Amino acid sequence: MVKDSQPQKIPLVFFRTSAGHEPVRDWLKDLAEAERRAIGTDLLRAQWRWPVGMPLCRPMGSGLWEIRTDLPTKRTARVLICLYREHLVALHGFIKKTRTTPDEDLELARKRKKELER
């Protein structure tokens, strides 16, 4: 008899700099409560459903994924994450102002991912 496998929640952690700062957590704290709640809900959905596809999560290449959140304030937020040692790691968060993800945001997430893997 085969047991039903229960979905497993993948832990999510925030990237921490060598100085001990957590830039994504700090960014979230600066947002309005309704925006934080919307982003948190989407991050939680990704944790329970990983790997998740569109429209919630889009692969960005090089092991990066973009969690896509439409905010109640009519803005759009993105959190760039990676999977590292059985954890989802929030590398970078930003409010999206253009149709495409800015190269500087992707580059910052890639840099933090490399730092994590050292």
Backbone atoms as SQL, in Angstrom:
CREATE TABLE atoms (id INTEGER PRIMARY KEY, chain TEXT, resi INTEGER, resn TEXT, atom TEXT, x REAL, y REAL, z REAL);
INSERT INTO atoms VALUES
  (1, 'A', 1, 'MET', 'N', 0.837, -1.187, 0.000),
  (2, 'A', 1, 'MET', 'CA', 0.000, 0.000, 0.000),
  (3, 'A', 1, 'MET', 'C', 0.882, 1.251, 0.000),
  (4, 'A', 2, 'VAL', 'N', 0.613, 2.161, -0.914),
  (5, 'A', 2, 'VAL', 'CA', 1.403, 3.380, -1.041),
  (6, 'A', 2, 'VAL', 'C', 0.736, 4.493, -0.244),
  (7, 'A', 3, 'LYS', 'N', 1.543, 5.138, 0.588),
  (8, 'A', 3, 'LYS', 'CA', 1.025, 6.259, 1.376),
  (9, 'A', 3, 'LYS', 'C', 0.940, 7.505, 0.499),
  (10, 'A', 4, 'ASP', 'N', -0.066, 8.325, 0.781),
  (11, 'A', 4, 'ASP', 'CA', -0.141, 9.613, 0.095),
  (12, 'A', 4, 'ASP', 'C', 1.004, 10.474, 0.615),
  (13, 'A', 5, 'SER', 'N', 1.761, 11.050, -0.304),
  (14, 'A', 5, 'SER', 'CA', 2.839, 11.925, 0.162),
  (15, 'A', 5, 'SER', 'C', 2.259, 13.309, 0.417),
  (16, 'A', 6, 'GLN', 'N', 2.520, 13.785, 1.602),
  (17, 'A', 6, 'GLN', 'CA', 2.056, 15.117, 1.980),
  (18, 'A', 6, 'GLN', 'C', 2.983, 16.160, 1.359),
  (19, 'A', 7, 'PRO', 'N', 2.415, 17.271, 0.903),
  (20, 'A', 7, 'PRO', 'CA', 3.297, 18.311, 0.382),
  (21, 'A', 7, 'PRO', 'C', 4.209, 18.815, 1.501),
  (22, 'A', 8, 'GLN', 'N', 5.429, 19.077, 1.141),
  (23, 'A', 8, 'GLN', 'CA', 6.403, 19.580, 2.101),
  (24, 'A', 8, 'GLN', 'C', 6.658, 21.055, 1.844),
  (25, 'A', 9, 'LYS', 'N', 6.673, 21.821, 2.901),
  (26, 'A', 9, 'LYS', 'CA', 6.969, 23.249, 2.789),
  (27, 'A', 9, 'LYS', 'C', 8.482, 23.415, 2.755),
  (28, 'A', 10, 'ILE', 'N', 8.980, 24.076, 1.732),
  (29, 'A', 10, 'ILE', 'CA', 10.412, 24.357, 1.630),
  (30, 'A', 10, 'ILE', 'C', 10.699, 25.613, 2.450),
  (31, 'A', 11, 'PRO', 'N', 11.644, 25.548, 3.371),
  (32, 'A', 11, 'PRO', 'CA', 11.950, 26.737, 4.165),
  (33, 'A', 11, 'PRO', 'C', 12.443, 27.890, 3.288),
  (34, 'A', 12, 'LEU', 'N', 12.052, 29.101, 3.645),
  (35, 'A', 12, 'LEU', 'CA', 12.519, 30.294, 2.950),
  (36, 'A', 12, 'LEU', 'C', 13.364, 31.099, 3.925),
  (37, 'A', 13, 'VAL', 'N', 14.535, 31.495, 3.477),
  (38, 'A', 13, 'VAL', 'CA', 15.416, 32.331, 4.298),
  (39, 'A', 13, 'VAL', 'C', 15.778, 33.576, 3.500),
  (40, 'A', 14, 'PHE', 'N', 16.183, 34.608, 4.217),
  (41, 'A', 14, 'PHE', 'CA', 16.616, 35.843, 3.579),
  (42, 'A', 14, 'PHE', 'C', 18.131, 35.829, 3.424),
  (43, 'A', 15, 'PHE', 'N', 18.610, 36.266, 2.262),
  (44, 'A', 15, 'PHE', 'CA', 20.044, 36.414, 2.051),
  (45, 'A', 15, 'PHE', 'C', 20.590, 37.367, 3.104),
  (46, 'A', 16, 'ARG', 'N', 21.729, 37.012, 3.676),
  (47, 'A', 16, 'ARG', 'CA', 22.369, 37.853, 4.696),
  (48, 'A', 16, 'ARG', 'C', 23.766, 38.232, 4.211),
  (49, 'A', 17, 'THR', 'N', 24.074, 39.524, 4.251),
  (50, 'A', 17, 'THR', 'CA', 25.393, 40.001, 3.833),
  (51, 'A', 17, 'THR', 'C', 26.437, 39.595, 4.876),
  (52, 'A', 18, 'SER', 'N', 27.702, 39.742, 4.513),
  (53, 'A', 18, 'SER', 'CA', 28.775, 39.406, 5.458),
  (54, 'A', 18, 'SER', 'C', 28.715, 40.303, 6.693),
  (55, 'A', 19, 'ALA', 'N', 28.100, 41.482, 6.568),
  (56, 'A', 19, 'ALA', 'CA', 27.946, 42.395, 7.710),
  (57, 'A', 19, 'ALA', 'C', 26.701, 42.064, 8.539),
  (58, 'A', 20, 'GLY', 'N', 25.926, 41.047, 8.100),
  (59, 'A', 20, 'GLY', 'CA', 24.756, 40.625, 8.859),
  (60, 'A', 20, 'GLY', 'C', 23.450, 41.292, 8.472),
  (61, 'A', 21, 'HIS', 'N', 23.453, 42.092, 7.407),
  (62, 'A', 21, 'HIS', 'CA', 22.223, 42.757, 6.963),
  (63, 'A', 21, 'HIS', 'C', 21.405, 41.815, 6.087),
  (64, 'A', 22, 'GLU', 'N', 20.096, 41.941, 6.154),
  (65, 'A', 22, 'GLU', 'CA', 19.188, 41.172, 5.305),
  (66, 'A', 22, 'GLU', 'C', 18.435, 42.159, 4.411),
  (67, 'A', 23, 'PRO', 'N', 18.984, 42.463, 3.226),
  (68, 'A', 23, 'PRO', 'CA', 18.413, 43.517, 2.377),
  (69, 'A', 23, 'PRO', 'C', 16.951, 43.306, 1.989),
  (70, 'A', 24, 'VAL', 'N', 16.537, 42.065, 1.738),
  (71, 'A', 24, 'VAL', 'CA', 15.144, 41.837, 1.336),
  (72, 'A', 24, 'VAL', 'C', 14.214, 42.080, 2.520),
  (73, 'A', 25, 'ARG', 'N', 14.607, 41.609, 3.695),
  (74, 'A', 25, 'ARG', 'CA', 13.796, 41.852, 4.895),
  (75, 'A', 25, 'ARG', 'C', 13.677, 43.361, 5.160),
  (76, 'A', 26, 'ASP', 'N', 14.791, 44.085, 5.018),
  (77, 'A', 26, 'ASP', 'CA', 14.769, 45.542, 5.222),
  (78, 'A', 26, 'ASP', 'C', 13.852, 46.218, 4.204),
  (79, 'A', 27, 'TRP', 'N', 13.925, 45.780, 2.950),
  (80, 'A', 27, 'TRP', 'CA', 13.069, 46.339, 1.893),
  (81, 'A', 27, 'TRP', 'C', 11.602, 46.094, 2.223),
  (82, 'A', 28, 'LEU', 'N', 11.282, 44.874, 2.663),
  (83, 'A', 28, 'LEU', 'CA', 9.896, 44.558, 3.011),
  (84, 'A', 28, 'LEU', 'C', 9.383, 45.434, 4.148),
  (85, 'A', 29, 'LYS', 'N', 10.221, 45.685, 5.139),
  (86, 'A', 29, 'LYS', 'CA', 9.810, 46.502, 6.291),
  (87, 'A', 29, 'LYS', 'C', 9.443, 47.922, 5.882),
  (88, 'A', 30, 'ASP', 'N', 10.024, 48.398, 4.774),
  (89, 'A', 30, 'ASP', 'CA', 9.742, 49.757, 4.304),
  (90, 'A', 30, 'ASP', 'C', 8.443, 49.859, 3.499),
  (91, 'A', 31, 'LEU', 'N', 7.855, 48.718, 3.154),
  (92, 'A', 31, 'LEU', 'CA', 6.613, 48.721, 2.371),
  (93, 'A', 31, 'LEU', 'C', 5.396, 48.838, 3.284),
  (94, 'A', 32, 'ALA', 'N', 4.275, 49.250, 2.697),
  (95, 'A', 32, 'ALA', 'CA', 3.012, 49.312, 3.432),
  (96, 'A', 32, 'ALA', 'C', 2.606, 47.901, 3.849),
  (97, 'A', 33, 'GLU', 'N', 1.844, 47.788, 4.931),
  (98, 'A', 33, 'GLU', 'CA', 1.450, 46.479, 5.453),
  (99, 'A', 33, 'GLU', 'C', 0.732, 45.628, 4.409),
  (100, 'A', 34, 'ALA', 'N', -0.186, 46.224, 3.651),
  (101, 'A', 34, 'ALA', 'CA', -0.941, 45.466, 2.641),
  (102, 'A', 34, 'ALA', 'C', 0.010, 44.905, 1.570),
  (103, 'A', 35, 'GLU', 'N', 1.034, 45.665, 1.214),
  (104, 'A', 35, 'GLU', 'CA', 2.005, 45.199, 0.223),
  (105, 'A', 35, 'GLU', 'C', 2.847, 44.059, 0.805),
  (106, 'A', 36, 'ARG', 'N', 3.304, 44.213, 2.048),
  (107, 'A', 36, 'ARG', 'CA', 4.073, 43.150, 2.711),
  (108, 'A', 36, 'ARG', 'C', 3.263, 41.859, 2.777),
  (109, 'A', 37, 'ARG', 'N', 2.000, 41.995, 3.126),
  (110, 'A', 37, 'ARG', 'CA', 1.130, 40.825, 3.250),
  (111, 'A', 37, 'ARG', 'C', 0.977, 40.117, 1.896),
  (112, 'A', 38, 'ALA', 'N', 0.778, 40.882, 0.816),
  (113, 'A', 38, 'ALA', 'CA', 0.616, 40.291, -0.522),
  (114, 'A', 38, 'ALA', 'C', 1.884, 39.546, -0.945),
  (115, 'A', 39, 'ILE', 'N', 3.040, 40.158, -0.727),
  (116, 'A', 39, 'ILE', 'CA', 4.314, 39.523, -1.082),
  (117, 'A', 39, 'ILE', 'C', 4.527, 38.281, -0.222),
  (118, 'A', 40, 'GLY', 'N', 4.254, 38.390, 1.072),
  (119, 'A', 40, 'GLY', 'CA', 4.400, 37.255, 1.982),
  (120, 'A', 40, 'GLY', 'C', 3.528, 36.085, 1.582),
  (121, 'A', 41, 'THR', 'N', 2.305, 36.373, 1.156),
  (122, 'A', 41, 'THR', 'CA', 1.387, 35.319, 0.710),
  (123, 'A', 41, 'THR', 'C', 1.949, 34.599, -0.507),
  (124, 'A', 42, 'ASP', 'N', 2.495, 35.360, -1.455),
  (125, 'A', 42, 'ASP', 'CA', 3.054, 34.731, -2.651),
  (126, 'A', 42, 'ASP', 'C', 4.315, 33.930, -2.328),
  (127, 'A', 43, 'LEU', 'N', 5.146, 34.423, -1.422),
  (128, 'A', 43, 'LEU', 'CA', 6.330, 33.662, -1.019),
  (129, 'A', 43, 'LEU', 'C', 5.914, 32.355, -0.345),
  (130, 'A', 44, 'LEU', 'N', 4.877, 32.411, 0.465),
  (131, 'A', 44, 'LEU', 'CA', 4.370, 31.208, 1.133),
  (132, 'A', 44, 'LEU', 'C', 3.816, 30.213, 0.118),
  (133, 'A', 45, 'ARG', 'N', 3.098, 30.708, -0.888),
  (134, 'A', 45, 'ARG', 'CA', 2.583, 29.834, -1.952),
  (135, 'A', 45, 'ARG', 'C', 3.738, 29.127, -2.659),
  (136, 'A', 46, 'ALA', 'N', 4.819, 29.855, -2.914),
  (137, 'A', 46, 'ALA', 'CA', 5.985, 29.253, -3.572),
  (138, 'A', 46, 'ALA', 'C', 6.604, 28.175, -2.676),
  (139, 'A', 47, 'GLN', 'N', 6.652, 28.410, -1.378),
  (140, 'A', 47, 'GLN', 'CA', 7.228, 27.436, -0.454),
  (141, 'A', 47, 'GLN', 'C', 6.438, 26.124, -0.459),
  (142, 'A', 48, 'TRP', 'N', 5.133, 26.209, -0.512),
  (143, 'A', 48, 'TRP', 'CA', 4.286, 25.013, -0.453),
  (144, 'A', 48, 'TRP', 'C', 4.163, 24.303, -1.789),
  (145, 'A', 49, 'ARG', 'N', 4.336, 25.033, -2.897),
  (146, 'A', 49, 'ARG', 'CA', 4.093, 24.442, -4.216),
  (147, 'A', 49, 'ARG', 'C', 5.358, 24.267, -5.051),
  (148, 'A', 50, 'TRP', 'N', 6.517, 24.488, -4.486),
  (149, 'A', 50, 'TRP', 'CA', 7.755, 24.466, -5.268),
  (150, 'A', 50, 'TRP', 'C', 7.933, 23.129, -5.966),
  (151, 'A', 51, 'PRO', 'N', 8.339, 23.074, -7.233),
  (152, 'A', 51, 'PRO', 'CA', 8.574, 24.221, -8.106),
  (153, 'A', 51, 'PRO', 'C', 7.268, 24.760, -8.685),
  (154, 'A', 52, 'VAL', 'N', 7.161, 26.030, -8.713),
  (155, 'A', 52, 'VAL', 'CA', 5.947, 26.716, -9.147),
  (156, 'A', 52, 'VAL', 'C', 6.192, 27.309, -10.525),
  (157, 'A', 53, 'GLY', 'N', 5.157, 27.338, -11.332),
  (158, 'A', 53, 'GLY', 'CA', 5.282, 27.939, -12.654),
  (159, 'A', 53, 'GLY', 'C', 4.575, 29.283, -12.722),
  (160, 'A', 54, 'MET', 'N', 4.371, 29.730, -13.923),
  (161, 'A', 54, 'MET', 'CA', 3.676, 30.991, -14.165),
  (162, 'A', 54, 'MET', 'C', 2.219, 30.843, -13.734),
  (163, 'A', 55, 'PRO', 'N', 1.554, 31.886, -13.314),
  (164, 'A', 55, 'PRO', 'CA', 2.018, 33.275, -13.336),
  (165, 'A', 55, 'PRO', 'C', 2.760, 33.693, -12.061),
  (166, 'A', 56, 'LEU', 'N', 2.829, 32.832, -11.046),
  (167, 'A', 56, 'LEU', 'CA', 3.460, 33.220, -9.783),
  (168, 'A', 56, 'LEU', 'C', 4.977, 33.311, -9.879),
  (169, 'A', 57, 'CYS', 'N', 5.585, 32.358, -10.545),
  (170, 'A', 57, 'CYS', 'CA', 7.036, 32.240, -10.500),
  (171, 'A', 57, 'CYS', 'C', 7.588, 32.015, -11.902),
  (172, 'A', 58, 'ARG', 'N', 8.581, 32.809, -12.251),
  (173, 'A', 58, 'ARG', 'CA', 9.153, 32.716, -13.596),
  (174, 'A', 58, 'ARG', 'C', 10.652, 32.443, -13.496),
  (175, 'A', 59, 'PRO', 'N', 11.159, 31.456, -14.243),
  (176, 'A', 59, 'PRO', 'CA', 12.605, 31.215, -14.243),
  (177, 'A', 59, 'PRO', 'C', 13.328, 32.368, -14.938),
  (178, 'A', 60, 'MET', 'N', 14.439, 32.791, -14.346),
  (179, 'A', 60, 'MET', 'CA', 15.194, 33.919, -14.898),
  (180, 'A', 60, 'MET', 'C', 16.563, 33.488, -15.406),
  (181, 'A', 61, 'GLY', 'N', 16.854, 32.176, -15.362),
  (182, 'A', 61, 'GLY', 'CA', 18.149, 31.668, -15.805),
  (183, 'A', 61, 'GLY', 'C', 19.166, 31.694, -14.675),
  (184, 'A', 62, 'SER', 'N', 20.212, 30.921, -14.821),
  (185, 'A', 62, 'SER', 'CA', 21.300, 30.832, -13.835),
  (186, 'A', 62, 'SER', 'C', 20.809, 30.446, -12.446),
  (187, 'A', 63, 'GLY', 'N', 19.719, 29.675, -12.374),
  (188, 'A', 63, 'GLY', 'CA', 19.223, 29.240, -11.071),
  (189, 'A', 63, 'GLY', 'C', 18.416, 30.275, -10.312),
  (190, 'A', 64, 'LEU', 'N', 18.077, 31.386, -10.978),
  (191, 'A', 64, 'LEU', 'CA', 17.264, 32.431, -10.344),
  (192, 'A', 64, 'LEU', 'C', 15.806, 32.282, -10.758),
  (193, 'A', 65, 'TRP', 'N', 14.923, 32.630, -9.831),
  (194, 'A', 65, 'TRP', 'CA', 13.487, 32.626, -10.079),
  (195, 'A', 65, 'TRP', 'C', 12.927, 33.951, -9.595),
  (196, 'A', 66, 'GLU', 'N', 11.882, 34.395, -10.262),
  (197, 'A', 66, 'GLU', 'CA', 11.238, 35.661, -9.922),
  (198, 'A', 66, 'GLU', 'C', 9.841, 35.370, -9.391),
  (199, 'A', 67, 'ILE', 'N', 9.594, 35.740, -8.133),
  (200, 'A', 67, 'ILE', 'CA', 8.245, 35.645, -7.566),
  (201, 'A', 67, 'ILE', 'C', 7.546, 36.947, -7.944),
  (202, 'A', 68, 'ARG', 'N', 6.393, 36.826, -8.578),
  (203, 'A', 68, 'ARG', 'CA', 5.694, 37.978, -9.152),
  (204, 'A', 68, 'ARG', 'C', 4.451, 38.289, -8.326),
  (205, 'A', 69, 'THR', 'N', 4.386, 39.495, -7.794),
  (206, 'A', 69, 'THR', 'CA', 3.251, 39.893, -6.955),
  (207, 'A', 69, 'THR', 'C', 2.640, 41.187, -7.462),
  (208, 'A', 70, 'ASP', 'N', 1.342, 41.137, -7.761),
  (209, 'A', 70, 'ASP', 'CA', 0.600, 42.363, -8.072),
  (210, 'A', 70, 'ASP', 'C', 0.084, 42.886, -6.737),
  (211, 'A', 71, 'LEU', 'N', 0.489, 44.097, -6.403),
  (212, 'A', 71, 'LEU', 'CA', 0.164, 44.673, -5.096),
  (213, 'A', 71, 'LEU', 'C', -1.198, 45.352, -5.109),
  (214, 'A', 72, 'PRO', 'N', -1.839, 45.422, -3.931),
  (215, 'A', 72, 'PRO', 'CA', -3.158, 46.080, -3.858),
  (216, 'A', 72, 'PRO', 'C', -3.083, 47.579, -4.169),
  (217, 'A', 73, 'THR', 'N', -1.873, 48.128, -4.164),
  (218, 'A', 73, 'THR', 'CA', -1.682, 49.551, -4.465),
  (219, 'A', 73, 'THR', 'C', -1.453, 49.791, -5.960),
  (220, 'A', 74, 'LYS', 'N', -1.735, 48.761, -6.768),
  (221, 'A', 74, 'LYS', 'CA', -1.603, 48.821, -8.234),
  (222, 'A', 74, 'LYS', 'C', -0.143, 48.863, -8.685),
  (223, 'A', 75, 'ARG', 'N', 0.782, 48.554, -7.777),
  (224, 'A', 75, 'ARG', 'CA', 2.189, 48.450, -8.161),
  (225, 'A', 75, 'ARG', 'C', 2.512, 46.966, -8.328),
  (226, 'A', 76, 'THR', 'N', 3.697, 46.689, -8.843),
  (227, 'A', 76, 'THR', 'CA', 4.127, 45.314, -9.055),
  (228, 'A', 76, 'THR', 'C', 5.450, 45.099, -8.336),
  (229, 'A', 77, 'ALA', 'N', 5.513, 44.035, -7.519),
  (230, 'A', 77, 'ALA', 'CA', 6.738, 43.714, -6.794),
  (231, 'A', 77, 'ALA', 'C', 7.324, 42.421, -7.326),
  (232, 'A', 78, 'ARG', 'N', 8.633, 42.322, -7.224),
  (233, 'A', 78, 'ARG', 'CA', 9.340, 41.107, -7.601),
  (234, 'A', 78, 'ARG', 'C', 10.329, 40.763, -6.487),
  (235, 'A', 79, 'VAL', 'N', 10.410, 39.468, -6.184),
  (236, 'A', 79, 'VAL', 'CA', 11.439, 38.974, -5.275),
  (237, 'A', 79, 'VAL', 'C', 12.201, 37.913, -6.056),
  (238, 'A', 80, 'LEU', 'N', 13.506, 38.115, -6.192),
  (239, 'A', 80, 'LEU', 'CA', 14.350, 37.156, -6.892),
  (240, 'A', 80, 'LEU', 'C', 14.875, 36.160, -5.873),
  (241, 'A', 81, 'ILE', 'N', 14.687, 34.862, -6.163),
  (242, 'A', 81, 'ILE', 'CA', 15.065, 33.807, -5.232),
  (243, 'A', 81, 'ILE', 'C', 15.914, 32.759, -5.941),
  (244, 'A', 82, 'CYS', 'N', 16.534, 31.900, -5.149),
  (245, 'A', 82, 'CYS', 'CA', 17.213, 30.726, -5.687),
  (246, 'A', 82, 'CYS', 'C', 16.976, 29.575, -4.714),
  (247, 'A', 83, 'LEU', 'N', 17.217, 28.375, -5.178),
  (248, 'A', 83, 'LEU', 'CA', 17.138, 27.194, -4.319),
  (249, 'A', 83, 'LEU', 'C', 18.566, 26.851, -3.923),
  (250, 'A', 84, 'TYR', 'N', 18.827, 26.811, -2.622),
  (251, 'A', 84, 'TYR', 'CA', 20.177, 26.554, -2.123),
  (252, 'A', 84, 'TYR', 'C', 20.079, 25.689, -0.874),
  (253, 'A', 85, 'ARG', 'N', 20.695, 24.522, -0.936),
  (254, 'A', 85, 'ARG', 'CA', 20.703, 23.589, 0.200),
  (255, 'A', 85, 'ARG', 'C', 19.311, 23.355, 0.783),
  (256, 'A', 86, 'GLU', 'N', 18.378, 22.987, -0.095),
  (257, 'A', 86, 'GLU', 'CA', 17.005, 22.659, 0.317),
  (258, 'A', 86, 'GLU', 'C', 16.232, 23.840, 0.901),
  (259, 'A', 87, 'HIS', 'N', 16.683, 25.061, 0.634),
  (260, 'A', 87, 'HIS', 'CA', 16.000, 26.280, 1.093),
  (261, 'A', 87, 'HIS', 'C', 15.782, 27.201, -0.102),
  (262, 'A', 88, 'LEU', 'N', 14.686, 27.937, -0.071),
  (263, 'A', 88, 'LEU', 'CA', 14.518, 29.045, -1.001),
  (264, 'A', 88, 'LEU', 'C', 15.162, 30.242, -0.329),
  (265, 'A', 89, 'VAL', 'N', 15.986, 30.964, -1.066),
  (266, 'A', 89, 'VAL', 'CA', 16.680, 32.113, -0.515),
  (267, 'A', 89, 'VAL', 'C', 16.214, 33.362, -1.252),
  (268, 'A', 90, 'ALA', 'N', 15.652, 34.321, -0.504),
  (269, 'A', 90, 'ALA', 'CA', 15.238, 35.599, -1.079),
  (270, 'A', 90, 'ALA', 'C', 16.488, 36.462, -1.230),
  (271, 'A', 91, 'LEU', 'N', 16.888, 36.695, -2.478),
  (272, 'A', 91, 'LEU', 'CA', 18.140, 37.397, -2.763),
  (273, 'A', 91, 'LEU', 'C', 17.958, 38.900, -2.942),
  (274, 'A', 92, 'HIS', 'N', 16.843, 39.291, -3.570),
  (275, 'A', 92, 'HIS', 'CA', 16.655, 40.706, -3.908),
  (276, 'A', 92, 'HIS', 'C', 15.171, 40.979, -4.116),
  (277, 'A', 93, 'GLY', 'N', 14.690, 42.098, -3.620),
  (278, 'A', 93, 'GLY', 'CA', 13.308, 42.499, -3.827),
  (279, 'A', 93, 'GLY', 'C', 13.247, 43.923, -4.355),
  (280, 'A', 94, 'PHE', 'N', 12.283, 44.187, -5.218),
  (281, 'A', 94, 'PHE', 'CA', 12.157, 45.528, -5.780),
  (282, 'A', 94, 'PHE', 'C', 10.754, 45.739, -6.328),
  (283, 'A', 95, 'ILE', 'N', 10.401, 47.008, -6.508),
  (284, 'A', 95, 'ILE', 'CA', 9.149, 47.382, -7.170),
  (285, 'A', 95, 'ILE', 'C', 9.473, 47.529, -8.649),
  (286, 'A', 96, 'LYS', 'N', 8.726, 46.824, -9.462),
  (287, 'A', 96, 'LYS', 'CA', 8.995, 46.813, -10.900),
  (288, 'A', 96, 'LYS', 'C', 8.354, 48.029, -11.558),
  (289, 'A', 97, 'LYS', 'N', 9.155, 48.734, -12.346),
  (290, 'A', 97, 'LYS', 'CA', 8.665, 49.954, -12.985),
  (291, 'A', 97, 'LYS', 'C', 8.623, 49.854, -14.502),
  (292, 'A', 98, 'THR', 'N', 9.198, 48.782, -15.054),
  (293, 'A', 98, 'THR', 'CA', 9.212, 48.586, -16.502),
  (294, 'A', 98, 'THR', 'C', 8.690, 47.184, -16.819),
  (295, 'A', 99, 'ARG', 'N', 8.431, 46.932, -18.089),
  (296, 'A', 99, 'ARG', 'CA', 7.925, 45.600, -18.488),
  (297, 'A', 99, 'ARG', 'C', 8.954, 44.503, -18.247),
  (298, 'A', 100, 'THR', 'N', 10.213, 44.807, -18.499),
  (299, 'A', 100, 'THR', 'CA', 11.254, 43.796, -18.324),
  (300, 'A', 100, 'THR', 'C', 11.946, 43.989, -16.973),
  (301, 'A', 101, 'THR', 'N', 12.516, 42.916, -16.469),
  (302, 'A', 101, 'THR', 'CA', 13.263, 43.006, -15.216),
  (303, 'A', 101, 'THR', 'C', 14.593, 43.700, -15.517),
  (304, 'A', 102, 'PRO', 'N', 14.878, 44.803, -14.821),
  (305, 'A', 102, 'PRO', 'CA', 16.119, 45.543, -15.092),
  (306, 'A', 102, 'PRO', 'C', 17.367, 44.685, -14.885),
  (307, 'A', 103, 'ASP', 'N', 18.347, 44.856, -15.780),
  (308, 'A', 103, 'ASP', 'CA', 19.592, 44.090, -15.705),
  (309, 'A', 103, 'ASP', 'C', 20.307, 44.279, -14.374),
  (310, 'A', 104, 'GLU', 'N', 20.250, 45.498, -13.826),
  (311, 'A', 104, 'GLU', 'CA', 20.963, 45.741, -12.560),
  (312, 'A', 104, 'GLU', 'C', 20.345, 44.940, -11.411),
  (313, 'A', 105, 'ASP', 'N', 19.048, 44.720, -11.445),
  (314, 'A', 105, 'ASP', 'CA', 18.397, 43.911, -10.420),
  (315, 'A', 105, 'ASP', 'C', 18.792, 42.435, -10.565),
  (316, 'A', 106, 'LEU', 'N', 18.822, 41.946, -11.797),
  (317, 'A', 106, 'LEU', 'CA', 19.253, 40.571, -12.037),
  (318, 'A', 106, 'LEU', 'C', 20.713, 40.383, -11.648),
  (319, 'A', 107, 'GLU', 'N', 21.541, 41.355, -11.984),
  (320, 'A', 107, 'GLU', 'CA', 22.970, 41.262, -11.674),
  (321, 'A', 107, 'GLU', 'C', 23.207, 41.235, -10.158),
  (322, 'A', 108, 'LEU', 'N', 22.470, 42.052, -9.426),
  (323, 'A', 108, 'LEU', 'CA', 22.599, 42.068, -7.965),
  (324, 'A', 108, 'LEU', 'C', 22.200, 40.707, -7.384),
  (325, 'A', 109, 'ALA', 'N', 21.121, 40.115, -7.877),
  (326, 'A', 109, 'ALA', 'CA', 20.689, 38.798, -7.401),
  (327, 'A', 109, 'ALA', 'C', 21.739, 37.733, -7.736),
  (328, 'A', 110, 'ARG', 'N', 22.314, 37.809, -8.937),
  (329, 'A', 110, 'ARG', 'CA', 23.356, 36.840, -9.329),
  (330, 'A', 110, 'ARG', 'C', 24.575, 36.975, -8.421),
  (331, 'A', 111, 'LYS', 'N', 24.947, 38.203, -8.115),
  (332, 'A', 111, 'LYS', 'CA', 26.109, 38.458, -7.250),
  (333, 'A', 111, 'LYS', 'C', 25.851, 37.878, -5.857),
  (334, 'A', 112, 'ARG', 'N', 24.660, 38.092, -5.322),
  (335, 'A', 112, 'ARG', 'CA', 24.338, 37.568, -4.002),
  (336, 'A', 112, 'ARG', 'C', 24.285, 36.043, -4.004),
  (337, 'A', 113, 'LYS', 'N', 23.805, 35.452, -5.102),
  (338, 'A', 113, 'LYS', 'CA', 23.770, 33.998, -5.213),
  (339, 'A', 113, 'LYS', 'C', 25.181, 33.433, -5.198),
  (340, 'A', 114, 'LYS', 'N', 26.104, 34.076, -5.928),
  (341, 'A', 114, 'LYS', 'CA', 27.511, 33.628, -5.947),
  (342, 'A', 114, 'LYS', 'C', 28.113, 33.745, -4.558),
  (343, 'A', 115, 'GLU', 'N', 27.809, 34.823, -3.863),
  (344, 'A', 115, 'GLU', 'CA', 28.323, 35.038, -2.504),
  (345, 'A', 115, 'GLU', 'C', 27.812, 33.922, -1.584),
  (346, 'A', 116, 'LEU', 'N', 26.573, 33.546, -1.761),
  (347, 'A', 116, 'LEU', 'CA', 25.952, 32.483, -0.973),
  (348, 'A', 116, 'LEU', 'C', 26.649, 31.149, -1.195),
  (349, 'A', 117, 'GLU', 'N', 27.039, 30.883, -2.422),
  (350, 'A', 117, 'GLU', 'CA', 27.618, 29.597, -2.798),
  (351, 'A', 117, 'GLU', 'C', 29.097, 29.457, -2.459),
  (352, 'A', 118, 'ARG', 'N', 29.728, 30.518, -1.962),
  (353, 'A', 118, 'ARG', 'CA', 31.150, 30.437, -1.596),
  (354, 'A', 118, 'ARG', 'C', 31.355, 29.634, -0.358);
